[in-house]
Amino acid sequence: MKKAFFMAKSEIDKIRKENRKKTLENKVNVHNAVPEIVRIDEKLAICGVRLVRCVIDENNRKSYEEIKEEIINLQEEKRKVLTSNGFSENFMDEIYACLRCNDSGFKENKPCQCLSKLVAKYRRKFSNVVGQMAKKKFNNFDFSLFDYDSKVKKSVEFAYDTLLNFINISDKFTNIFITGESGTGKTFISLCVANKILENEKDVYYQSAYNMADAIDRVKFDKMGSAKAGEILKFAYTVDYLIIDDLGAEFSNSIIITTLLNIIDYRIMKKRPIIINSNLGLEDIKCRYGLRVASRIAGEFKMLRMLGRDLRLKNKVTIEINEIEFLGES
């Protein structure tokens, strides 16, 4: 997603301009308050020109050393004049937010840490994996939730390993369809994938099927909010990794189904991986979206089934029982 890089570079450019403006203001303020500094700066400028001439004339080494000594003395004098007039000795120095790259964004022709951090910030923003969703990670996946059934736990462990391999084997194009009953961890593990992709400094777009369908509807019928909806569809087609959450929960019509198929076909052609999770099985997909969509999923996607009971309902029941017990004690 080039947009994340351009936004990050734009922010660094803005920081650099603001710091240059502040540096210039500092210099003007000092020059207005301390005329002696103006005289010293003029002398330093002249010495700089003379020094360049000496570099060009290799036979004038003696003058080169003399000018360097003069510059050092002038700089020391400048520091003393600044501090004696209530300014810090580096008050007129160039201001930089990042001392590694001097706010250029690059060091030794490679992206600086400051630029990389900003790219990561915008990459996450555009990924739609924000807030609490950013906390869903493989390293805090709780397998003990599935201890109640060894078969269920094995299915979850298989899904976990498969999805980790999906991310780590970058040279192999794969799509994945995760199916299972409500509350079996499909959304959680899909978010684990999204966060791992971001950690690997790659682009991912995570969106619910409901919002995807709404975006298609807004764009096709030019409804209010169609510009933002257009961004959603653009990401769906072009981002490195696309994750569609809860396919089947959205309203659908022939236009939405056709657009969904177009997105799948385009991404398969461009070898851009897709993960789809859904409560629906293949037969349900066929009934709801038609043979062509079901055929693409059957033929182009690796199928993962999450077994087990509804963890959300289980947690809700546990909380309610604990509350009843607590009230009983009072």
N, C-alpha and C positions, 0 to 999 in steps of 0.2 A: 504494500500500500504506500505508494509514493507520497500520498498526501501527508502522512505522519512525518516523513523526512522534511518536506517543504514547510510544514507548520513549525517544526523544531528549528529549522534554519532561519525562518522568518523571526522567531522569537529571539534567537541569538543576535540577529542583525539589529533588532529593536534595542536589545540590551546594550550592544556596542554603540549605537547612535546616542542613546541616553547617557552613557558614560563619557563619550566624547564631548557632549554638550556640557556635562557637569565639570569636566576637566577644564574646558574653555572658560566657563564661568568662574572657576577658582582662579585661573590665571588673570583674568580681567580684574577680579576683585583685589588681588594682590598688587597688580600694576597700578591700580587707582589709589591704593592705600600706601604703597611703599615705592616711590619713584626710583630708589636706589636699585630695586630688583630689575626695573626696565633697563637700566644701564648695564647690569651684569648679563641679562639675557641677550642684549645686543652684542656684547663682547663674545658670549658663547656662540652666537650665530656666526660671527666673523671667523672665530677659531675653527668652527666646523667646516666652513668653506676652504680655509687654508689647509686643513687636515686632508681634505679630499684631494687637493692639488698635490700634496706631498705623496699621497698614495699613488697617484698617476706618475709622478716623477720619482722613480726608484732610487735616483742618485741623491735625493734630498732627505736622507734618513735622519740626519742631525736635527733639521728643522722639525721633522715629524715628532721626534721625542720631546723637543722643546714645546711644541704646541700641545701635546698630550699633557705635559706637566702644567702648562698654563690653564688648560681646561679643568684639571683636577683642583687647582687652586681657586679658580672661579666658582666651581661647584661648592667647595667648602665655604667660601665667602658667602655664597647665596644661602646656604643652610643656616649660617650664623645670623644673617640679616633677617631671615624668615622667623627664626625662633625668638630673636630679640624684639620682634614686632608682634608677638603673640600667635604666630602661625606654627604649625608643625613643620618639621624640616622636609617632609615629603608632600606637603599640601598641594604643590603644583605638579606632582607626578601624574602620569597617565593613570586613570582609574580603570581597573579591569575586574569583572565579576569572576573570571577564571584566569588564574595566573599561568596555567599550563599552556593555553593556546592564545592568550591575550584577546579573548572573545572572538576569535576567528571561527571556532568550531572544529578546527583541524590542527593536528600536531604531527609533523613529519609525514604529511600527505595522508594521514589516517584520521578518522573521526575521533575527536577528543571525547573524554568521559562526559563533559558537560553536554555535548551534542547527543551522545548516545542515551543519556538519561532523559533528555527532552523527547527524543524519538520514541523511547519506551513509554513515556507519559502519553503522548498522542496516539501511539499504537494501541494502548489499552483503552483510551477514550473512544477511538473509532471501532474497537472490537466489540463494544457494548457489554464487556465483562467488567462491571464496575460494582462498587459497594460491597455488599455481602457476597456477591458472586465471585469476587476476587479471592475469597478465602477458601474456596472449594479446590483443594489440591490433592494430588496423589499421596503426598507424604502425611496427610491427616485423614486418609481414608480408613474408616473403622470396620475392619473385617469381623469384629466380635458381634456386630449387629446381626450377623448371619449364622451364628453358632447353633441356632436352634435346629438347623437341618444341614447335614453334610453335603447333600446334593445341591442345595441352594448355594452354599458357600463355595463349592467348586465352580459353579456357573459364574459367580461373581469374580472369583480369582482368575478364571479364564478370560473374562471380559477385561479385567484390570490389566493382565499381561498383554493381551492382544492390542489394547489401545496404547499402552506404553510403547510397544514395538512399532505400531502405526506411526507414532511421532518420531521415534528414534531412527527408523530406516527411511531416510529422506529420499533415497534414489529409487524407491519402489512405489508406484502409484497405486493407491488403494482407496476405495470408498467403504464406509461402514454404516450398516443399518442396525440400530439397537432397538429391540422390541421387548415387551414385557408388560405386566399389569401395572396399574397405578401404584406409585410409592415404592417401587423396587430399586430405586437408585439410578434411573436412566439419566435424569437431568443432572444429578450430582456428578456422575462419572463423566458426562459430556462437558461439564464445566471444568473438571480436572484436566481434561484434554485441552480445552481452550487456554487455561492458565499455563499449562506446560508448553504449549506452542509459543505463547508470549514470552515465557522465560527463555526459550530458545531463540528469541529475537526474530520471530517470523510473524507474519500477519494472519489474523484470524478474525472472522466475523460471526458472532453468535446472535441468533435472533429466533424468536418464537414463530412457529408456523402461523399463529394468529396475526401477528404484526406483519409478517410477510404477505399474507393474503390481503390484509388491509392496505398495504402499500401498493400491491398490484391493482386493487380496486380503485384507489385514489389516482394512480397514474393513468390507468386506462380510461377513466371517466372524468379526468381533470377536476377532481374534487379539491376542496380546501386541504391544504397541507401536501399537495402533490409534489412540491419541490423537495421537501424532506423525504417523502416516500420514494422519490426518484433516486435519492442517495442510497436508500436501503437496497433498492434493486441493483444499483450499480455495484455496490459492495458484494451482493450475492453472486453476480456474474464474475467479478474480477479479482476478488481477494484470494490470497494463497490457499487458505482453508476456510470452508463454510460449514457452520454447524446449525442445523435447523432443529429446534426443540419442539417436541410434542405435536408432531404431524398428526392431523386428524381432529385436533381441538378447534380448528379454524372453520369458519363458514367457507363454502367453496361453490364455484360455478365453473362453467366451461372455460372462461377466460383465465381464471386462476389456475385451473388444472393444466391448461395449455402452457401458461407462463412457467409454471413449476417444471413441466417437462422440458421446456426450452432451457431453463437454468441448468437442469441436470445434464442434458445433452451437450450444452456448451462447455460445461466444466469437464465433462468426460473427454470431449474433443481436445481441450486445452490441458488435460491431465492436472486439473486442480481438484484436490480431494474434497469430498463431502462426508459429513457425519449427519445422519438423521436419526432421531429417536422418536418412538411412537408407542402408544398402547396397542396399535393395530398390528395384526399379522399380515402375511402376504395376501391371503384370501380377502381380508377386510380391505386392504389397499386396492385390490383389483375391483371390488364392488364399489368403492367410493371414488377412486381416481381413474379407473379404467385399466384395460389390459396393457397399454403402452407403458404407463408409469410402473405398474407391477412388474412388467417384463424387464424394465431398466434396473429396478431394484434387485430383482432375482438374478439378473445376469451380470451386473456391474458392481454390486455391493457385497461385501463380506457380512454375513448375518450373525448377530450376537443376540442371544436371548437371556434376559435377566429374570431369573426365577425368584420365587419368594412371596411373602405377604406384604401388605401395605405398611411400610415403616412409619409413615406419617400418622396413620390411624393408630398403630401400636403405641407410638410415643404419646399421642393425645390421650389414649385410654390410660396409660401409665400415670400421666400427669393428673388426670381426673381421679384415679384411685388414690393417689397420694394426697390429693386435696381432701378427699372424703375422710381418709384416715387422720389427717391433721385436724379436721373439724371435730372428728370423734374424740380426739384427745382433749380438746378444749371443753 
